[in-house]
Amino acid sequence: MSRNLTICAKHSISTRAHLILLALGLIIPVLIFTGLLLHHQVKLQRSHIEQDLLKEARTVTAMIERDMRGVMAMLETLALMPALQRRDFATFHQQASQITKRYGIGIVLADGGERQRLNTRVPWNTPLPPFFDDDIARAVMETKTPYVTDVEFGPVARAEVVGILVPVPADGAATQVLAASLPVGRFRDILVQTGIASDRGIAVVDRDGRPLAVIPGDGPPRRGDDPPAWIKQAVGRDGVITAGEGGVGERDVISGASRSAMTEWTALVSLPGDAVDARVARELLAPIGLGLALLALSAALAYVFGLRIARAARVLTVAGNALQGGHSVPPIRTTWREANEVGQALTTAFSRLNERTAALRAAEERYHTLASSSPVGIFRTDAEGRCVGVNRRWCEIAGARPEQALGNGWTEFLHPEDHDVVFQEWRHAALENRPFRLEYRFRAPDGAITWVLGEALVERTASGDISGFVGTITDITANKALERQLRDAEEQLTRALAAGRMFAFDWHLETDTVRQSDGAAPILGPGREGASDPAGITSHAFFERVHPEDRERFVDTLIALDPGTPNYTIAYRYQRGDGSTVWLEESAAAIFDDDGRMVRLTGVTADVTERKTAEDILRGDNAMLEARVVERTRALTDAALELSAEIRRREEAQAALLQSQKLEALGQLVSGVSHDFNNILAVIQSSYNLLRRRTITPEEVKIIDLGEQAVTRATGLIHHLLAFARREESRPTVVDIKDILRESEEMICHTAGPLVRCRFDLATDLWPVIVDPSRLNAVLLNLAANARDAMPKGGDLVVTARNQMTGAQAGSAAAQAGSAVAQAGSAVAQA
């Protein structure tokens, strides 16, 4: 024993070293994880900034489009003014000049001859230059579609302007164009009104990349100025752009670009890359400092507690040396026992505190759920569909923040394929004065798809006008998944029934209708009454086709059903519409109400005509054979023995043939099931592997080991079934029979039951044997089950393994190992 103690001391390390290694093992992974987390946080913060820039750019685009639509609507109204329709240009010039004085927008009227009729920036009858772009004017008149030009130099305004052109209808045709010239300074005012932070650069460029407005800047861009790289690179693009890609630009600039579908202009909101990095650094500085402080505090506490534990360990070492030397051991007053007692008390107190904390947390969650949450998302909109408020559940379902849903922002979270469908149904519901109800999808910024059931009601004022909408969305993603699973299961069932020449049926006794699956038509044949009726056929029509000799027996079987025996199986003949007869085998279960009355019958019917035909042929052969035997017996008494032997041989051959057919059918069934069962075992094995990673106690590890052994045995049993079904050969191998018996010990004892005492008597020098381990385990479990059945009142089960020399091989190297299972007072089985 002293030698063992010396060896242990030689190869061991101190408690302090253990604590240092433990601290390093905890700190190093934490530092690595913290670094990865900080890297991920930096990327996440940059992504948030980029999305904010993109959202602000889209806000700029929306404001410009809204302003353009307002001007366009004003032009379309002017085009319909009576003075213009009757070609009273002087009066129209006076009326349109009011708009120029009030809003600073020049109104220009041009005819098809590319000549300006009037221009509100100059008095009436002032000579005017040709229209600035006759191709655009002709295109507007031909298509009768408004058009927004790029930046053009206005010869009358003597400045850069943007033109909005609309056709002037007259007798179903457009021969004139009404245009509004907007000074480019108007767009700078729009950029200022967006309220975007001053540290960002904002710009709007036309289709050719010429800037309309740039902030910061002293005024409108001068004609011919070369725009910055972050503007030139983003022309016609939509999304987040980093200037400098491809060698353009001298510094890193991150921009959010939004391309207008109406004007084809591009709105940009940019931020220097160093400003983005500085902002990310400021946001991460406090967490990093706090983490370092906590790490230093943890190291200090670990050092203090390590000293106390090391001191207690030295006291215990001294006491142990005194005990080994035979000296009296003084009372030990160290932290070991006290730590255990205090630890036990703290564990109990912590458990109680944890229970109370969990109860308090659950109560708080219930309170908050009842006070401020709803199981469905709730939203409110104004009369034009702009969102004015959502609850927290709506944000969770849509994956948005409350401020992102306001206005038209909620539409950005609709799935693109459902966007038009939602608005079309929304308009129809409002026009038809009915509730809105539709299933559609939300797509979160991270790409997650959520199916919802949207419902909304129209809110009206006292005068009957629509004031807004209020509605809810319910998450039905799980229901959609279940619907897909149900459809897949129905398709699998239909294919399985068709493969086995079977069909399912459902008989509702209250309505006297029988519904049959699609597989009924090939089996029952054409001409079935009510076969094309979706409601099904009647039971009377079905029983009319049952063979008269089997009809009464069929009806008696149904009458005998009761809640205690609701199931039945019966074979009968069915007469098809073409006059042919098929044998059917029906297995079904009856459903009874609370009063014991049968209200429904559900089951499956299989076509067994081929089997019945084979049975009839076999019975006819047997009858013919018996007749011939009797005849030959009367004529040839002397050959009776030989004839009897021949009859037995034929009967055995027929039985063997029938048995081979049954085994072939069983083999087909086993080979079909084994693959699916192996997949199930693979899932179970993977689950045990995952559980093993999370287990702590030896008892849990032992349970998992037993489960994995059971999976291994089950895999072996499948191989055994495949070998039995002639689908897979056995796999004998050289094994240690002692290890196999020890591995199966608990399973054998569990199979034998609690009343049977199991004992294993295994020799220590057992020879290796060649055997299939799975089949050997199956044999041992079968023997244990037989022993349990033979000893219902309990007994002793002894499993013995010994080396046994055969008579012909005694004294040589060839020998065999054997095992025996004995049950006290009943029987002995050997394997």
C-alpha positions in Angstrom: 0.0 0.0 0.0 2.9 2.4 0.7 4.2 1.7 -2.8 0.9 2.7 -4.3 0.9 5.9 -2.2 4.4 6.7 -3.3 3.5 6.2 -6.9 0.4 8.4 -6.6 2.4 11.1 -4.9 5.0 11.0 -7.6 2.6 11.4 -10.4 0.2 13.9 -8.8 0.3 17.7 -8.6 -0.7 20.1 -5.8 -4.1 21.5 -5.1 -2.9 25.0 -6.0 -1.7 23.7 -9.4 -5.1 22.1 -9.9 -6.8 25.4 -9.1 -4.5 27.3 -11.5 -5.2 24.8 -14.3 -9.0 25.1 -13.5 -8.8 28.9 -13.7 -6.9 28.8 -17.0 -9.4 26.3 -18.4 -12.2 28.7 -17.5 -10.6 31.9 -18.5 -9.1 31.0 -21.8 -12.4 29.7 -23.4 -14.1 32.8 -21.9 -11.5 35.1 -23.6 -11.8 33.3 -26.9 -15.6 33.4 -26.7 -15.5 37.1 -25.8 -13.3 37.9 -28.7 -15.6 36.1 -31.1 -18.6 37.8 -29.5 -17.0 41.2 -29.9 -16.2 40.5 -33.6 -19.8 39.5 -34.2 -21.1 42.5 -32.3 -18.9 44.8 -34.5 -20.3 43.3 -37.6 -23.9 43.5 -36.2 -23.5 47.2 -35.3 -22.1 48.0 -38.8 -25.0 46.2 -40.3 -27.5 48.2 -38.2 -25.8 51.5 -39.3 -26.0 50.4 -43.0 -29.7 49.5 -42.7 -30.4 52.8 -41.1 -28.7 54.6 -44.0 -30.7 52.5 -46.5 -33.9 53.3 -44.7 -33.1 57.0 -44.6 -32.4 56.9 -48.3 -35.7 55.3 -49.0 -37.4 58.0 -46.8 -35.8 60.7 -49.1 -37.0 58.8 -52.2 -40.5 58.6 -50.7 -40.6 62.3 -49.9 -39.4 63.3 -53.4 -42.0 61.0 -55.0 -44.7 62.4 -52.8 -43.8 65.9 -53.9 -43.6 64.9 -57.6 -47.0 63.2 -57.4 -48.5 66.4 -55.8 -47.1 68.6 -58.7 -48.3 66.0 -61.2 -51.8 66.0 -59.7 -51.8 69.8 -59.9 -50.8 69.7 -63.6 -53.5 67.1 -64.4 -56.1 69.4 -62.7 -54.8 72.4 -64.7 -55.1 70.3 -67.9 -58.8 69.9 -67.4 -59.5 73.6 -66.6 -62.3 75.0 -68.9 -60.1 77.9 -70.1 -57.5 75.5 -71.4 -60.1 73.2 -72.9 -61.7 76.1 -74.9 -58.2 77.3 -75.8 -58.5 80.6 -74.0 -54.7 80.8 -73.4 -54.7 84.3 -72.0 -57.2 83.4 -69.3 -55.3 80.2 -68.6 -52.0 82.1 -68.4 -53.5 84.4 -65.8 -54.8 81.5 -63.7 -51.6 79.5 -64.0 -49.5 82.5 -63.1 -51.1 82.4 -59.6 -49.4 79.0 -59.0 -46.0 80.5 -60.1 -46.4 83.4 -57.8 -47.4 81.2 -54.9 -45.2 78.2 -55.3 -42.4 79.3 -57.6 -43.3 76.6 -60.2 -43.2 77.7 -63.8 -46.1 76.4 -66.0 -45.4 75.8 -69.7 -47.8 74.9 -72.4 -46.4 73.4 -75.6 -48.3 72.2 -78.7 -47.4 69.4 -81.1 -45.4 71.8 -83.3 -42.7 71.9 -80.6 -43.6 75.5 -79.8 -44.3 77.0 -76.4 -47.8 78.5 -76.3 -47.3 80.2 -72.9 -44.9 80.4 -70.0 -46.0 81.8 -66.6 -42.4 83.0 -65.9 -42.9 85.8 -68.5 -45.9 88.0 -69.3 -48.5 86.9 -71.8 -47.6 87.2 -75.5 -43.9 87.3 -74.7 -42.0 85.6 -77.6 -40.9 82.2 -76.3 -38.1 79.8 -77.4 -38.8 76.3 -78.7 -39.7 73.6 -76.1 -36.5 72.3 -74.5 -37.1 68.6 -75.5 -39.5 67.9 -78.4 -38.9 64.1 -78.3 -40.1 63.8 -74.7 -43.1 66.0 -75.5 -44.2 63.8 -78.5 -43.7 60.7 -76.4 -46.0 62.1 -73.6 -48.7 63.0 -76.2 -48.5 59.6 -77.8 -48.5 57.5 -74.6 -50.7 59.9 -72.7 -48.4 59.2 -69.7 -46.8 61.8 -67.4 -43.0 62.0 -67.4 -40.4 63.5 -65.1 -37.3 64.8 -66.9 -33.7 64.9 -65.7 -31.9 68.2 -64.9 -32.3 70.6 -67.9 -31.3 74.2 -68.4 -34.4 76.3 -68.7 -33.9 79.1 -71.3 -36.7 81.2 -69.8 -35.9 80.6 -66.2 -32.1 80.8 -67.1 -31.4 78.2 -64.5 -31.3 74.4 -64.1 -34.8 73.0 -63.6 -36.6 69.7 -63.6 -39.6 69.3 -65.8 -42.9 67.3 -65.1 -44.9 66.8 -68.3 -48.5 65.7 -68.6 -50.7 65.4 -71.7 -53.6 67.8 -72.2 -56.7 65.7 -73.3 -58.9 67.1 -76.0 -61.6 65.1 -77.8 -60.0 61.8 -76.9 -56.5 62.9 -78.1 -53.6 64.8 -76.7 -52.2 67.5 -79.0 -50.6 69.7 -76.3 -48.3 69.1 -73.3 -48.5 70.9 -70.0 -45.2 71.1 -68.1 -44.1 72.3 -64.7 -40.5 73.5 -64.3 -39.2 73.0 -60.8 -36.0 74.7 -59.7 -33.4 72.3 -58.4 -33.3 74.3 -55.1 -36.7 72.8 -54.3 -35.0 69.4 -53.8 -32.5 70.8 -51.4 -35.4 72.0 -49.3 -36.9 68.5 -49.4 -33.6 67.1 -48.1 -33.5 69.6 -45.3 -37.1 68.6 -44.3 -36.2 64.9 -43.9 -34.6 65.7 -40.6 -31.7 63.3 -41.2 -28.7 63.8 -38.8 -26.2 66.5 -39.9 -23.3 64.0 -39.8 -24.6 62.3 -42.9 -24.2 63.2 -46.5 -27.4 63.4 -48.6 -27.7 63.6 -52.3 -30.2 63.1 -55.1 -29.0 62.4 -58.7 -30.9 62.0 -62.0 -30.7 59.2 -64.5 -27.4 60.5 -66.0 -25.7 61.0 -62.5 -26.1 64.7 -62.4 -26.7 65.9 -58.8 -30.0 67.7 -58.1 -29.2 68.5 -54.5 -26.3 67.6 -52.1 -26.1 68.1 -48.3 -23.9 69.4 -46.9 -23.2 72.1 -49.5 -23.5 75.9 -50.0 -26.2 75.6 -52.6 -27.4 73.7 -55.7 -24.6 71.8 -57.6 -23.0 73.9 -60.4 -23.4 72.6 -63.9 -20.3 70.6 -65.0 -19.1 70.0 -61.5 -17.7 66.4 -61.0 -19.7 64.8 -58.2 -17.9 62.9 -55.4 -17.0 59.2 -55.9 -19.7 58.1 -53.4 -22.3 59.7 -55.6 -21.0 58.6 -59.0 -20.7 54.9 -57.9 -24.3 54.7 -56.7 -26.1 56.0 -59.8 -29.0 53.7 -60.7 -28.3 51.3 -57.8 -30.4 50.2 -54.8 -28.9 49.0 -51.5 -25.9 49.5 -49.3 -22.8 50.7 -51.2 -19.2 51.2 -50.0 -17.4 53.8 -52.1 -13.8 52.9 -53.1 -14.7 49.4 -54.4 -12.9 48.9 -57.7 -10.4 51.7 -57.0 -12.8 54.6 -57.0 -12.6 57.1 -54.2 -9.8 58.0 -51.7 -11.6 57.2 -48.5 -14.1 54.6 -47.3 -17.7 56.0 -47.5 -20.7 53.8 -46.7 -23.9 54.8 -48.5 -27.5 53.7 -48.6 -28.9 54.1 -52.1 -32.6 54.1 -53.1 -33.7 54.2 -56.7 -37.1 55.7 -57.4 -39.4 53.7 -59.6 -41.3 56.9 -60.5 -38.4 59.2 -61.5 -35.6 56.7 -61.9 -33.5 59.0 -59.7 -31.2 57.8 -57.0 -31.3 59.1 -53.4 -28.1 58.6 -51.3 -27.5 58.9 -47.6 -23.8 58.4 -46.7 -21.5 58.3 -43.7 -17.7 58.2 -43.7 -16.3 54.8 -42.8 -14.1 56.2 -40.0 -17.2 57.7 -38.4 -18.9 54.3 -38.5 -15.9 52.7 -36.9 -15.8 55.4 -34.2 -19.5 54.9 -33.4 -19.1 51.1 -33.2 -16.0 51.6 -30.9 -17.9 54.0 -28.6 -20.8 51.5 -28.2 -18.4 48.6 -27.4 -16.1 50.5 -25.1 -18.2 50.2 -22.0 -18.9 46.4 -22.4 -15.2 45.8 -22.9 -14.2 47.8 -19.9 -16.9 46.0 -17.8 -15.7 42.6 -19.0 -12.1 43.4 -18.1 -13.1 44.6 -14.7 -15.1 41.5 -14.0 -12.3 39.3 -15.3 -9.8 41.0 -12.9 -12.3 40.6 -10.0 -12.8 37.0 -10.8 -9.1 36.3 -10.9 -8.6 38.0 -7.5 -11.5 36.1 -5.9 -10.1 32.8 -7.4 -6.7 33.6 -5.9 -8.2 34.3 -2.4 -10.3 31.2 -2.4 -7.4 29.1 -3.8 -5.3 30.0 -0.8 -8.1 28.9 1.6 -8.6 25.6 -0.1 -4.8 24.9 -0.3 -4.5 25.7 3.4 -7.3 23.2 4.3 -5.7 20.6 2.0 -2.4 20.9 3.9 -4.2 20.4 7.2 -5.9 17.2 5.9 -2.5 16.0 4.5 -1.0 16.3 8.0 -3.9 14.5 9.6 -3.6 11.7 7.0 0.2 11.3 7.7 -0.5 11.1 11.4 -3.1 8.4 10.8 -0.8 6.5 8.6 2.0 6.6 11.2 -0.4 5.3 14.0 -0.5 8.6 15.9 -3.6 10.1 17.3 -5.4 12.4 15.1 -6.5 15.7 16.7 -9.9 17.2 16.0 -9.8 18.5 12.4 -11.0 22.0 12.2 -10.6 22.8 8.5 -12.9 24.1 5.9 -13.5 20.7 4.3 -16.2 19.4 6.6 -17.6 22.9 7.3 -17.6 23.6 3.6 -19.6 20.4 3.0 -22.1 21.3 5.7 -22.3 24.9 4.6 -22.5 23.8 1.0 -25.3 21.4 1.9 -27.2 24.1 3.7 -26.6 26.6 0.9 -27.7 24.0 -1.6 -31.0 23.6 0.3 -31.4 27.3 0.8 -30.6 27.9 -2.9 -33.1 25.3 -4.0 -35.8 26.9 -1.9 -34.8 30.4 -3.1 -34.7 29.2 -6.7 -38.2 27.7 -6.3 -39.5 31.0 -4.8 -37.7 33.0 -7.5 -39.1 30.9 -10.2 -42.6 31.2 -8.7 -42.1 35.0 -8.4 -40.8 35.2 -12.0 -43.8 33.1 -13.3 -46.2 35.4 -11.4 -44.5 38.5 -12.9 -44.6 37.0 -16.4 -48.3 36.1 -16.0 -49.0 39.7 -14.7 -47.1 41.3 -17.6 -48.8 38.9 -20.1 -52.2 39.7 -18.8 -51.5 43.4 -18.4 -49.6 44.4 -21.5 -49.6 41.4 -24.0 -52.0 39.7 -26.2 -51.8 36.3 -27.9 -52.3 37.9 -31.3 -50.7 40.9 -33.0 -52.9 44.0 -33.0 -52.6 47.0 -35.4 -54.4 50.2 -36.3 -54.2 52.2 -39.5 -55.7 55.4 -40.9 -58.2 55.5 -43.8 -55.3 55.3 -46.3 -53.8 52.2 -44.7 -50.9 53.9 -43.0 -50.1 52.2 -39.7 -50.6 54.3 -36.6 -49.8 51.7 -33.9 -49.0 48.0 -33.2 -48.5 46.0 -30.0 -45.5 44.0 -29.0 -46.9 40.7 -30.3 -47.3 42.2 -33.8 -43.6 43.2 -33.7 -42.6 39.7 -32.6 -44.5 38.0 -35.4 -43.4 40.5 -38.2 -39.8 40.8 -36.9 -40.0 44.5 -36.7 -39.6 47.3 -34.2 -42.6 49.4 -33.4 -41.2 52.5 -35.1 -40.5 50.5 -38.3 -44.2 49.6 -38.6 -45.5 53.2 -38.6 -46.8 54.8 -41.8 -46.2 52.6 -44.8 -43.2 50.9 -43.1 -45.2 47.8 -42.3 -45.4 47.0 -46.0 -41.6 46.4 -46.1 -42.1 43.3 -44.0 -44.7 41.7 -46.3 -43.5 38.8 -48.4 -43.0 40.2 -51.9 -45.3 37.5 -53.4 -48.1 38.5 -51.1 -47.8 42.3 -51.3 -50.2 42.8 -54.1 -52.7 40.2 -52.9 -52.9 41.8 -49.5 -53.6 45.3 -50.9 -56.1 43.9 -53.4 -58.1 42.1 -50.8 -57.8 45.1 -48.5 -59.4 47.4 -51.1 -62.1 44.9 -51.9 -63.0 44.5 -48.3 -63.2 48.3 -47.9 -65.3 48.7 -51.0 -67.7 45.9 -50.2 -68.0 46.9 -46.5 -67.0 43.5 -45.2 -64.3 42.3 -42.8 -60.8 41.8 -44.1 -59.6 38.2 -43.7 -56.6 36.7 -45.5 -53.7 34.3 -44.9 -50.4 35.8 -46.0 -46.7 35.9 -45.0 -44.3 38.2 -43.3 -40.6 38.2 -44.0 -38.3 39.4 -41.2 -35.0 41.2 -41.9 -33.2 38.0 -41.1 -35.1 36.1 -43.8 -37.5 34.2 -41.5 -40.9 33.5 -43.0 -44.0 33.7 -40.8 -47.5 32.7 -41.9 -50.3 34.8 -40.4 -54.0 35.0 -40.5 -54.9 38.7 -40.9 -58.3 40.0 -39.9 -59.4 43.6 -39.8 -62.6 45.7 -39.5 -63.4 49.1 -40.9 -63.8 52.0 -38.5 -66.2 54.6 -39.6 -67.1 58.1 -38.4 -70.5 59.2 -37.4 -71.2 60.3 -41.0 -70.2 56.9 -42.3 -66.8 57.8 -43.8 -63.9 55.4 -43.3 -61.7 56.7 -40.5 -59.3 53.7 -40.3 -58.9 50.0 -39.8 -58.3 47.9 -36.7 -57.2 44.3 -36.9 -55.2 41.4 -35.7 -52.6 38.9 -37.0 -52.3 35.4 -35.7 -49.2 33.2 -36.2 -50.4 30.1 -38.1 -46.9 28.9 -39.2 -47.3 25.7 -37.2 -50.7 25.1 -38.7 -49.3 25.4 -42.2 -46.6 22.9 -41.3 -49.2 20.5 -40.0 -51.2 20.9 -43.1 -48.2 20.0 -45.2 -47.5 17.0 -43.0 -51.1 15.9 -43.2 -51.1 16.1 -47.0 -47.8 14.1 -47.1 -49.3 11.5 -44.8 -52.5 11.2 -46.9 -50.4 10.7 -50.1 -48.3 8.0 -48.4 -51.4 6.2 -47.2 -53.0 6.4 -50.7 -49.8 4.9 -52.2 -49.6 2.2 -49.6 -53.2 1.2 -50.1 -52.8 1.1 -53.9 -49.7 -1.0 -53.6 -51.5 -3.5 -51.4 -54.7 -3.5 -53.6 -56.7 -2.1 -50.7 -59.0 0.9 -50.1 -60.2 2.7 -47.1 -63.9 3.5 -46.3 -65.9 5.5 -43.8 -69.6 4.7 -43.1 -71.6 7.4 -41.3 -74.8 5.6 -40.1 -76.7 8.9 -39.3 -76.6 10.0 -43.0 -76.2 6.4 -44.4 -73.3 7.4 -46.6 -70.2 5.4 -47.3 -67.1 7.3 -48.5 -64.4 5.2 -50.2 -60.8 6.1 -51.1 -59.6 6.4 -54.7 -58.3 2.8 -54.6 -61.9 1.4 -54.6 -62.5 1.9 -58.3 -59.9 -0.6 -59.6 -61.1 -3.2 -57.1 -64.9 -2.8 -57.2 -64.9 -2.0 -60.9 -67.1 0.4 -62.9 -70.9 0.8 -62.6 -71.0 1.5 -58.8 -74.1 3.5 -57.9 -73.1 6.9 -56.5 -69.4 6.3 -57.1 -69.0 9.8 -58.7 -71.0 11.5 -56.0 -68.7 13.5 -53.6 -71.0 12.6 -50.7 -70.4 8.9 -51.2 -72.6 5.9 -51.8 -75.4 4.5 -49.6 -75.0 1.4 -47.6 -78.0 -0.1 -49.3 -76.3 0.2 -52.7 -73.2 -1.4 -51.4 -74.9 -4.4 -49.7 -76.9 -5.0 -52.9 -73.6 -5.9 -54.5 -72.5 -8.3 -51.7 -73.0 -11.9 -52.8 -76.4 -13.3 -51.5 -74.6 -16.2 -49.8 -72.4 -13.9 -47.8 -74.8 -11.0 -47.2 -76.6 -12.4 -44.1 -73.3 -13.4 -42.5 -72.0 -9.9 -43.1 -75.1 -8.3 -41.6 -74.9 -10.6 -38.5 -71.3 -9.6 -38.0 -72.2 -5.9 -37.9 -75.2 -6.5 -35.6 -72.9 -8.3 -33.1 -70.6 -5.3 -32.7 -70.8 -3.5 -29.3 -68.6 -1.1 -27.3 -66.7 -4.0 -25.8 -65.9 -5.7 -29.2 -65.9 -2.9 -31.7 -63.5 -4.5 -34.2 -64.2 -7.2 -36.8 -62.5 -8.9 -39.8 -64.6 -10.7 -42.5 -64.1 -12.1 -46.0 -67.0 -12.0 -48.5 -67.7 -11.9 -52.2 -68.6 -8.7 -54.1 -70.4 -8.7 -57.4 -69.1 -6.1 -59.8 -71.2 -4.1 -62.3 -69.8 -6.2 -65.2 -71.0 -9.4 -63.6 -67.6 -10.6 -62.3 -67.1 -11.5 -58.6 -64.1 -10.6 -56.4 -63.2 -11.8 -52.9 -62.8 -9.0 -50.4 -61.4 -9.1 -46.8 -62.6 -6.2 -44.6 -61.1 -5.1 -41.3 -62.9 -2.2 -39.5 -63.6 -0.7 -36.1 -67.0 0.7 -35.0 -67.4 4.0 -33.1 -70.3 4.2 -30.5 -71.9 7.2 -28.8 -72.5 7.7 -25.1 -75.7 5.7 -25.4 -73.9 2.7 -26.9 -75.3 3.2 -30.4 -73.0 2.6 -33.4 -72.6 5.9 -35.3 -69.7 5.3 -37.5 -67.6 2.5 -39.1 -64.1 3.0 -40.4 -61.7 0.4 -41.9 -59.9 -0.9 -44.9 -60.9 -3.5 -47.5 -58.4 -5.7 -49.4 -58.7 -7.6 -52.7 -58.0 -11.3 -51.7 -59.4 -12.9 -54.9 -56.0 -14.4 -55.9 -55.6 -15.9 -52.4 -59.1 -17.3 -52.4 -58.6 -18.7 -55.8 -55.4 -20.4 -54.7 -57.2 -21.8 -51.7 -60.1 -23.2 -53.8 -57.6 -24.8 -56.2 -55.8 -26.3 -53.2 -59.0 -27.6 -51.7 -60.0 -29.1 -55.1 -56.7 -30.8 -55.5 -57.0 -32.2 -52.0 -60.5 -33.5 -52.7 -59.4 -35.1 -55.9 -56.4 -36.6 -54.3 -58.5 -38.1 -51.5 -61.0 -39.6 -54.0 -58.2 -41.2 -56.0 -56.7 -42.6 -52.8 -60.0 -44.2 -51.8 -60.5 -45.6 -55.3 -57.0 -47.0 -55.5 -57.3 -48.4 -52.0 -60.4 -50.4 -53.0 -58.7 -51.7 -56.1 -55.1 -52.1 -54.9 -55.2 -53.2 -51.2 -51.6 -54.4 -51.5 -50.3 -51.0 -52.5 -52.0 -49.2 -49.6 -48.8 -48.5 -47.7 -47.0 -47.1 -50.7 -49.9 -45.0 -51.7 -50.3 -43.6 -48.2 -46.6 -42.7 -48.2 -47.0 -40.9 -51.6 -50.0 -39.0 -50.2 -48.0 -37.9 -47.2 -45.2 -36.8 -49.4 -47.5 -34.8 -51.6 -49.2 -33.2 -48.5 -45.8 -32.3 -47.1 -44.8 -30.8 -50.4 -47.9 -28.8 -50.6 -47.5 -27.7 -47.0 -43.9 -26.8 -47.7 -45.0 -24.8 -50.7 -47.6 -23.0 -48.7 -45.1 -22.4 -45.9 -42.5 -21.1 -48.4 -45.1 -18.7 -49.8 -45.9 -17.5 -46.3 -42.1 -17.1 -45.6 -41.6 -15.2 -48.8 -44.5 -12.9 -47.9 -43.0 -12.5 -44.4 -39.6 -11.8 -45.9 -41.0 -9.1 -48.2 -42.7 -7.5 -45.1 -39.5 -7.7 -43.0 -37.3 -6.3 -45.7 -39.7 -3.4 -46.2 -39.9 -2.6 -42.4 -36.2 -3.1 -41.6 -35.0 0.0 -43.5 -37.5 2.3 -41.7 -36.7 0.7 -38.3 -33.0 1.2 -38.9 -33.6 4.9 -39.6 -35.5 5.1 -36.3 -32.7 3.3 -34.5 -30.2 5.8 -36.1 -32.2 8.7 -34.7 -32.3 7.0 -31.2 -28.6 6.4 -31.3 -28.0 10.1 -32.3 -30.2 11.2 -29.4 -28.2 9.1 -26.9 -25.0 10.6 -28.3 -26.4 14.1 -27.7 -27.5 13.1 -24.2 -24.1 11.7 -23.4 -22.5 15.1 -24.0 -24.9 16.7 -21.4 -24.7 14.0 -18.7 -22.9 14.6 -15.5 -23.7 11.8 -13.0 -22.5 8.2 -13.4 -26.1 7.0 -13.0 -27.1 8.9 -16.1 -24.1 7.6 -18.0 -25.0 4.1 -17.0 -28.6 4.6 -18.2 -27.3 5.9 -21.6 -24.9 2.9 -21.9 -27.9 0.6 -21.4 -29.9 2.4 -24.0 -27.1 2.3 -26.6 -26.6 -1.4 -25.9 -30.3 -1.9 -26.5 -30.0 -0.1 -29.8 -27.1 -2.3 -30.8 -29.1 -5.4 -29.9 -32.0 -4.1 -31.9 -29.8 -3.6 -34.9 -28.6 -7.1 -34.5 -32.2 -8.4 -34.3 -32.9 -6.6 -37.6 -29.9 -8.4 -39.2 -31.3 -11.6 -37.7 -34.7 -10.9 -39.2 -33.2 -10.1 -42.6 -31.2 -13.3 -42.5 -34.3 -15.3 -41.6 -36.2 -13.6 -44.5 -33.3 -14.6 -46.8 -32.5 -10.9 -47.3 -29.2 -10.8 -45.4 -26.7 -13.5 -44.4 -25.6 -13.9 -40.8 -22.4 -12.3 -39.7 -20.5 -14.7 -37.5 -17.2 -13.3 -36.0 -14.7 -14.2 -33.4 -15.9 -12.8 -30.1 -15.2 -13.1 -26.4 -18.3 -14.8 -25.1 -17.6 -13.6 -21.5 -17.9 -9.9 -22.6 -21.1 -10.6 -24.5 -22.7 -12.3 -21.5 -21.6 -9.5 -19.2 -23.0 -6.9 -21.6 -26.3 -8.8 -21.7 -26.5 -9.4 -18.0 -28.8 -6.5 -17.1 -31.0 -7.1 -20.1 -31.4 -10.8 -19.3 -32.2 -10.1 -15.6 -34.6 -7.4 -16.6 -36.3 -9.8 -19.1 -36.5 -12.5 -16.4 -38.5 -10.2 -14.1 -38.3 -9.1 -10.5 -39.4 -12.5 -9.1 -36.5 -14.4 -10.7 -33.0 -14.2 -9.1 -30.3 -14.1 -11.8 -26.8 -15.4 -11.3 -23.9 -15.6 -13.8 -21.2 -18.3 -13.4 -18.6 -17.6 -16.0 -15.2 -19.2 -16.2 -12.2 -16.8 -16.3 -10.3 -18.6 -19.1 -13.1 -18.9 -21.7 -11.9 -19.5 -25.3 -13.0 -17.2 -28.1 -15.9 -18.4 -30.2 -17.2 -17.8 -33.7 -20.8 -16.7 -33.5 -23.2 -13.9 -34.6 -23.4 -11.6 -31.5 -26.8 -10.3 -32.4 -28.3 -13.9 -32.7 -26.6 -15.0 -29.5 -28.2 -12.1 -27.6 -31.6 -12.9 -29.1 -31.2 -16.5 -28.0 -30.2 -15.6 -24.5 -33.2 -13.1 -24.2 -35.6 -15.8 -25.5 -34.2 -18.3 -22.9 -34.7 -15.7 -20.1 -38.3 -15.0 -21.3 -39.0 -18.8 -21.3 -37.5 -19.1 -17.8 -39.7 -16.3 -16.6 -42.8 -18.0 -18.1 -41.9 -21.3 -16.6 -41.5 -19.9 -13.1 -44.5 -17.6 -12.5 -43.9 -17.7 -8.7 -40.2 -16.9 -9.0 -37.0 -19.0 -8.8 -33.3 -19.0 -9.7 -31.9 -18.4 -13.2 -28.2 -19.4 -13.6 -26.2 -18.7 -16.7 -23.0 -20.8 -16.9 -20.1 -20.6 -19.4 -17.4 -23.3 -19.5 -14.7 -24.6 -22.0 -15.7 -28.0 -23.3 -13.5 -30.4 -25.2 -15.3 -32.5 -27.9 -14.6 -36.2 -28.0 -12.9 -36.2 -31.3 -10.8 -33.2 -30.5 -9.7 -34.0 -27.0 -6.0 -33.4 -26.5 -5.7 -31.2 -29.5 -5.8 -27.4 -30.0 -9.3 -27.6 -31.5 -12.1 -27.2 -28.8 -15.3 -25.4 -28.3 -16.7 -23.0 -25.6 -20.3 -23.4 -24.4 -22.8 -21.7 -22.1 -25.8 -23.0 -20.3 -28.9 -21.3 -18.8 -30.5 -23.2 -15.9 -33.8 -22.4 -14.1 -34.1 -23.9 -10.6 -36.8 -26.6 -10.4 -38.0 -26.2 -14.0 -35.7 -26.9 -16.9 -32.2 -26.4 -18.4 -31.4 -24.9 -21.8 -28.1 -24.8 -23.5 -26.7 -22.5 -26.3 
